[in-house]
Amino acid sequence: MSHQTGIAVFGVGRWGVHLLRNFLQNPRSQVVAVVDPQAESLAAAAQKFDLDKRILLTTDWREVMDLETVEGVAIATPAITHYPTIAAALKQGFHVLAEKPLTLKVEESVQLCRLAAQQQRQLVIDHTYLFHPAVLAGKDAIPKLGNLRYGYAARTHLSPVRQDVDALWDLAIHDIAILNYWLGELPCAVQAKGQVWLQPQLGQPDFPQGLADVVWATLTYPSGFRATLHLSWLNPDKQRRISLVGSQGALIFDELAAEPLFIQHGQFEQQGPHFIPINQRRECLDLPPGEPLQQVCDHFLTCVQQNQPSEISSGWLGAELVHILSALSESMREGVTIALQPLSRQ
């Protein structure tokens, strides 16, 4: 068997347990420690996965820092804790896989990317959709759409209602990551408007009007392409849908559909002053099986074992998404459109 990478998992809440499961199942990794501030969460994870007694279970992540068997850490703790935890791990010489968002501040994200480079360690961000078979197949299908015209996405559900960030920060990052990947470019201007019903009292420096329960965001790209996002955690009409519309059809990724990825072909033929729809048909695209998070974990192990930066979801990609979300927040606060320049990677 090839070398097994020693992994410590920080946080075994709703998402962390899935990271733990995947690293336990991967023959290229060996889980040597699990950290969570709640002792009952550790006990539940130990029972659920029948963890080996040799695996360190601790409520204090600092105990992991001296373990010589740890090479990489997977961090699934609240975003507000990411900066100090990731920085400490990188300084200790660990590679890091971090849940999104990388941090809540652009400057902190950039500092972590630079620290990873200085330490010659890999920083990979768990933007799971970038490993989703439908997103990968969707990229290949885009030429069938003709000239791209616009895009839209809806990510709505009834809960969970966060108390640390608003619906924009909770939900938008997925669709922005997909759009950037599909288009191969970054937004050059953003605009957002939100509305608060549930938690107006939770105003804080980043969210002075309270936490927005619904957000409409517009992204404009250098090519002229424009996409609109509808984000809400108090809409009982659950939607997970994103689409690109072109001159010859629309590419649709509907996560809740039985056949989630398809092209709705169709275009116009002009007859005098009239526009007649033609070539209308649905083409469902086959997707290979596989759990995206399994691909994330395996990709991280490859980055660690080769000590090569991720070409799919690096720290810098995570920092760019934080940059875009921060600009959307500023737009919501100030009521203006925000122009964006790509982050300097120096």
C-alpha positions as CSV (number, residue, x, y, z in Angstrom):
1,M,0.0,0.0,0.0
2,S,1.2,3.5,-0.7
3,H,1.9,6.0,2.0
4,Q,-1.1,6.9,4.3
5,T,-1.4,10.6,5.1
6,G,-2.1,11.2,8.8
7,I,-5.3,13.4,9.1
8,A,-6.8,15.3,12.0
9,V,-10.4,16.4,11.6
10,F,-11.4,19.6,13.4
11,G,-15.1,19.8,14.0
12,V,-17.6,16.9,13.7
13,G,-20.8,18.8,13.4
14,R,-23.3,18.6,10.5
15,W,-20.5,18.7,7.8
16,G,-17.5,17.6,9.7
17,V,-18.9,14.1,10.2
18,H,-19.0,13.7,6.4
19,L,-15.4,14.7,6.2
20,L,-14.5,12.2,8.9
21,R,-16.4,9.4,7.2
22,N,-14.6,10.0,3.9
23,F,-11.1,10.1,5.4
24,L,-11.8,7.0,7.4
25,Q,-12.9,5.2,4.2
26,N,-10.0,6.4,2.0
27,P,-7.1,3.9,1.9
28,R,-4.7,6.8,1.3
29,S,-5.4,8.4,4.7
30,Q,-5.3,7.5,8.3
31,V,-7.3,9.5,10.8
32,V,-5.2,10.0,13.9
33,A,-7.1,12.7,15.8
34,V,-10.6,14.2,16.0
35,V,-11.3,17.6,17.6
36,D,-14.5,19.2,18.7
37,P,-15.2,21.6,21.6
38,Q,-18.3,19.5,22.5
39,A,-17.4,16.3,24.3
40,E,-20.8,14.8,23.4
41,S,-20.1,15.4,19.7
42,L,-16.8,13.5,20.0
43,A,-18.6,10.6,21.8
44,A,-21.3,10.5,19.1
45,A,-18.7,10.3,16.3
46,A,-16.7,7.6,18.1
47,Q,-19.8,5.5,18.5
48,K,-21.1,6.2,15.0
49,F,-17.9,5.2,13.2
50,D,-16.6,2.7,15.9
51,L,-13.4,4.7,16.0
52,D,-10.1,3.0,16.8
53,K,-9.1,3.6,20.4
54,R,-5.7,4.8,19.2
55,I,-7.4,7.9,17.6
56,L,-7.0,10.9,19.8
57,L,-10.3,12.5,20.7
58,T,-10.0,16.0,22.2
59,T,-11.9,19.2,22.9
60,D,-8.7,21.3,22.4
61,W,-7.2,21.5,18.9
62,R,-3.9,22.6,20.4
63,E,-3.3,19.0,21.6
64,V,-3.1,18.0,18.0
65,M,-0.2,20.4,17.2
66,D,2.5,18.2,18.7
67,L,1.4,14.9,17.1
68,E,4.2,13.9,14.7
69,T,1.8,11.6,12.8
70,V,-0.4,14.5,11.6
71,E,0.4,15.8,8.1
72,G,-2.9,17.4,7.2
73,V,-5.9,18.8,9.0
74,A,-9.5,19.1,7.8
75,I,-11.2,22.1,9.4
76,A,-15.0,22.2,9.6
77,T,-15.5,24.7,12.4
78,P,-17.5,28.0,12.3
79,A,-16.1,30.4,9.7
80,I,-15.2,33.0,12.4
81,T,-12.7,30.5,13.8
82,H,-11.0,29.7,10.5
83,Y,-8.3,32.4,10.5
84,P,-6.6,31.6,13.8
85,T,-7.0,27.8,13.4
86,I,-5.7,27.6,9.8
87,A,-2.9,30.0,10.6
88,A,-1.8,27.9,13.6
89,A,-2.0,24.6,11.5
90,L,0.1,26.1,8.7
91,K,2.7,27.4,11.1
92,Q,2.9,24.0,12.6
93,G,3.7,22.6,9.1
94,F,0.3,21.0,8.4
95,H,-1.5,21.0,5.1
96,V,-5.0,22.3,5.4
97,L,-8.4,21.4,3.9
98,A,-10.9,24.1,5.1
99,E,-14.6,24.2,4.8
100,K,-15.9,27.2,2.9
101,P,-15.8,30.2,3.3
102,L,-12.1,30.4,3.8
103,T,-12.6,33.3,6.2
104,L,-15.1,36.2,6.6
105,K,-12.5,38.9,5.7
106,V,-10.6,39.3,2.4
107,E,-7.4,40.4,4.2
108,E,-7.3,37.3,6.4
109,S,-7.9,35.0,3.4
110,V,-5.0,36.6,1.5
111,Q,-2.7,36.3,4.5
112,L,-3.5,32.6,4.8
113,C,-2.7,32.0,1.2
114,R,0.6,33.8,1.6
115,L,1.4,31.9,4.8
116,A,0.7,28.6,3.0
117,A,3.2,29.6,0.3
118,Q,5.8,30.6,2.8
119,Q,5.4,27.4,4.7
120,Q,5.4,25.4,1.4
121,R,2.2,23.7,2.6
122,Q,-1.1,23.2,0.6
123,L,-4.3,25.1,1.5
124,V,-7.3,23.6,-0.2
125,I,-10.9,24.8,0.2
126,D,-13.9,22.5,0.3
127,H,-15.9,24.1,-2.5
128,T,-17.7,20.8,-3.0
129,Y,-19.7,21.8,-6.1
130,L,-16.4,22.2,-8.1
131,F,-16.1,18.4,-7.7
132,H,-19.8,17.6,-8.5
133,P,-20.3,15.5,-11.7
134,A,-23.1,17.8,-12.9
135,V,-20.9,20.9,-12.6
136,L,-18.0,19.2,-14.4
137,A,-20.3,17.8,-17.2
138,G,-22.0,21.2,-17.4
139,K,-18.7,22.9,-18.3
140,D,-18.2,20.5,-21.2
141,A,-21.8,21.1,-22.5
142,I,-21.6,24.9,-22.6
143,P,-20.5,25.1,-26.3
144,K,-23.9,23.6,-27.3
145,L,-25.7,26.7,-26.0
146,G,-24.4,29.0,-28.8
147,N,-23.7,32.5,-27.7
148,L,-24.1,32.9,-23.9
149,R,-26.6,35.6,-23.0
150,Y,-27.4,35.5,-19.2
151,G,-27.7,33.3,-16.2
152,Y,-29.7,32.8,-13.1
153,A,-29.8,30.7,-9.9
154,A,-32.2,30.1,-7.0
155,R,-31.0,28.6,-3.7
156,T,-34.0,28.7,-1.3
157,H,-35.3,26.6,1.6
158,L,-37.0,26.9,5.0
159,S,-34.0,26.8,7.3
160,P,-31.4,26.6,8.7
161,V,-31.4,30.2,9.9
162,R,-27.9,31.3,10.8
163,Q,-27.0,33.7,13.6
164,D,-23.4,34.5,12.5
165,V,-23.9,35.4,8.8
166,D,-26.8,36.4,6.5
167,A,-28.4,34.4,3.7
168,L,-25.9,35.9,1.2
169,W,-22.8,34.5,3.0
170,D,-24.6,31.2,3.8
171,L,-25.9,30.4,0.3
172,A,-24.4,32.4,-2.5
173,I,-20.9,31.0,-2.5
174,H,-22.0,27.8,-4.1
175,D,-23.6,29.4,-7.2
176,I,-20.8,32.0,-7.6
177,A,-18.2,29.2,-7.5
178,I,-20.1,27.3,-10.2
179,L,-20.7,30.4,-12.4
180,N,-17.0,31.4,-12.2
181,Y,-15.9,27.9,-13.2
182,W,-18.4,27.5,-16.0
183,L,-17.6,31.0,-17.5
184,G,-13.9,30.8,-16.8
185,E,-13.9,34.4,-15.5
186,L,-14.4,36.5,-12.4
187,P,-17.1,39.2,-11.9
188,C,-16.0,42.7,-12.6
189,A,-19.1,44.3,-10.9
190,V,-21.6,43.2,-8.3
191,Q,-24.8,44.5,-6.8
192,A,-27.0,43.1,-4.0
193,K,-30.2,44.0,-2.2
194,G,-31.6,42.2,0.8
195,Q,-34.5,42.2,3.2
196,V,-34.6,41.4,7.0
197,W,-37.6,39.9,8.8
198,L,-36.4,37.4,11.4
199,Q,-33.3,38.9,13.1
200,P,-33.2,42.7,12.8
201,Q,-31.7,42.8,16.3
202,L,-28.6,40.9,15.3
203,G,-27.0,43.9,13.7
204,Q,-23.1,43.8,13.9
205,P,-20.4,45.7,12.0
206,D,-20.7,43.5,8.9
207,F,-24.5,43.4,9.0
208,P,-25.7,46.7,10.6
209,Q,-29.3,46.3,9.4
210,G,-29.5,42.7,10.8
211,L,-29.1,39.4,9.0
212,A,-30.9,39.5,5.6
213,D,-33.3,36.6,5.1
214,V,-33.6,37.0,1.4
215,V,-31.0,38.4,-1.0
216,W,-31.0,39.2,-4.7
217,A,-27.5,39.5,-6.2
218,T,-26.4,40.4,-9.6
219,L,-22.9,39.5,-11.0
220,T,-21.5,41.2,-14.1
221,Y,-18.6,39.6,-15.9
222,P,-16.0,41.2,-18.2
223,S,-17.5,39.3,-21.2
224,G,-20.8,41.2,-20.6
225,F,-22.5,38.1,-19.2
226,R,-24.8,38.8,-16.3
227,A,-26.2,36.5,-13.7
228,T,-28.9,37.0,-11.0
229,L,-29.1,35.0,-7.8
230,H,-32.1,34.5,-5.5
231,L,-31.0,33.4,-2.0
232,S,-33.3,32.7,0.9
233,W,-33.6,30.6,4.1
234,L,-37.2,31.4,4.8
235,N,-38.8,30.1,1.5
236,P,-40.7,26.8,1.8
237,D,-40.3,26.4,-1.9
238,K,-37.0,24.5,-1.8
239,Q,-34.9,25.2,-4.9
240,R,-31.3,24.3,-5.9
241,R,-31.2,25.4,-9.5
242,I,-28.7,27.2,-11.7
243,S,-28.9,27.9,-15.5
244,L,-27.0,29.5,-18.3
245,V,-29.0,30.8,-21.2
246,G,-27.6,30.9,-24.7
247,S,-28.7,31.6,-28.2
248,Q,-29.4,27.9,-28.9
249,G,-30.6,26.6,-25.6
250,A,-30.3,26.7,-21.8
251,L,-28.1,24.5,-19.6
252,I,-29.9,23.7,-16.3
253,F,-28.5,22.0,-13.2
254,D,-31.5,21.3,-10.9
255,E,-30.1,19.4,-7.9
256,L,-33.5,18.2,-6.8
257,A,-34.6,16.8,-10.1
258,A,-34.4,13.1,-10.9
259,E,-32.2,13.9,-13.9
260,P,-30.4,16.9,-12.5
261,L,-28.4,18.1,-15.6
262,F,-30.0,18.8,-18.9
263,I,-30.0,21.2,-21.9
264,Q,-33.3,22.7,-23.0
265,H,-32.6,23.2,-26.6
266,G,-34.5,25.9,-28.5
267,Q,-34.0,29.0,-30.6
268,F,-35.8,31.5,-32.7
269,E,-36.3,31.7,-36.5
270,Q,-37.3,35.1,-37.7
271,Q,-40.1,35.2,-40.3
272,G,-40.8,38.8,-41.2
273,P,-41.6,40.7,-38.0
274,H,-42.3,37.4,-36.1
275,F,-39.9,35.2,-34.0
276,I,-40.9,31.5,-34.3
277,P,-39.5,28.9,-31.7
278,I,-37.7,26.0,-33.4
279,N,-35.6,23.0,-32.5
280,Q,-37.2,22.6,-29.1
281,R,-36.2,19.4,-27.2
282,R,-34.7,18.3,-23.9
283,E,-31.3,16.6,-23.8
284,C,-30.5,14.9,-20.4
285,L,-26.8,14.6,-19.8
286,D,-25.5,11.4,-18.2
287,L,-23.5,11.7,-15.0
288,P,-20.9,9.3,-13.6
289,P,-21.7,8.1,-10.0
290,G,-19.7,9.3,-7.1
291,E,-19.9,11.5,-4.0
292,P,-18.4,15.0,-4.6
293,L,-17.0,15.2,-1.1
294,Q,-15.2,11.9,-1.6
295,Q,-13.5,13.5,-4.6
296,V,-12.6,16.6,-2.5
297,C,-10.9,14.5,0.2
298,D,-9.1,12.4,-2.4
299,H,-7.9,15.5,-4.2
300,F,-6.6,17.0,-1.0
301,L,-4.6,13.8,-0.3
302,T,-3.1,14.1,-3.8
303,C,-2.1,17.7,-3.1
304,V,-0.6,16.7,0.2
305,Q,1.3,13.7,-1.1
306,Q,2.7,15.6,-4.1
307,N,2.9,18.9,-2.2
308,Q,1.4,20.6,-5.3
309,P,-1.2,23.4,-5.2
310,S,-4.8,22.6,-6.1
311,E,-5.7,23.5,-9.6
312,I,-9.4,23.1,-8.7
313,S,-10.1,24.8,-5.3
314,S,-7.0,26.4,-3.9
315,G,-6.8,28.9,-1.1
316,W,-6.6,31.7,-3.7
317,L,-9.8,30.6,-5.3
318,G,-11.4,30.6,-1.8
319,A,-10.0,34.1,-1.3
320,E,-11.5,35.3,-4.5
321,L,-14.9,34.1,-3.5
322,V,-14.6,35.9,-0.1
323,H,-13.6,39.0,-2.1
324,I,-16.8,38.7,-4.2
325,L,-19.0,38.1,-1.1
326,S,-17.5,41.0,0.7
327,A,-18.2,43.3,-2.3
328,L,-21.8,42.0,-2.4
329,S,-22.2,42.8,1.3
330,E,-20.8,46.3,0.7
331,S,-23.3,46.8,-2.1
332,M,-26.1,45.8,0.2
333,R,-25.0,48.1,2.9
334,E,-24.4,51.1,0.7
335,G,-27.0,50.6,-2.0
336,V,-24.5,50.9,-4.8
337,T,-22.9,48.8,-7.5
338,I,-19.3,47.7,-6.6
339,A,-16.6,47.4,-9.2
340,L,-14.2,44.5,-8.6
341,Q,-10.6,43.9,-9.6
342,P,-9.0,40.4,-9.3
343,L,-7.0,39.9,-6.1
344,S,-3.2,40.3,-6.4
345,R,-1.6,37.0,-5.7
346,Q,1.8,38.4,-4.9
